[in-house]
């Protein structure tokens, strides 16, 4: 019986970092929208988004 091997694309650290940053930006914007798009909490949104994305990535 033949064994099938699936090749995974290797990612560089810069690709992974860019993917992480992009996902954090998306989540931070979603948090901003959920707060009614009121300004002044962008740093808090970013930090919370980083926590959310780190949790998601640990489940990968």
RADA-V455126 format. One record per pair of residues at least 24 apart in sequence whose ideal C-beta (glycine too) atoms are under 10 Angstrom apart, sorted by the first residue. I is the first residue (numbers start at 0). J is the second residue. Records with the same first field share a line. If there is no record, write none. Layout:
BEGIN
I = J / J
END
This chain:
BEGIN
15 = 56
18 = 52 / 56
19 = 49 / 52 / 53 / 56
20 = 49 / 52
21 = 52
22 = 48 / 49 / 51 / 52 / 55 / 56
23 = 47 / 48 / 49 / 50 / 51 / 52 / 53
24 = 48 / 52
25 = 52
26 = 50 / 51 / 52 / 55
27 = 51 / 52
END
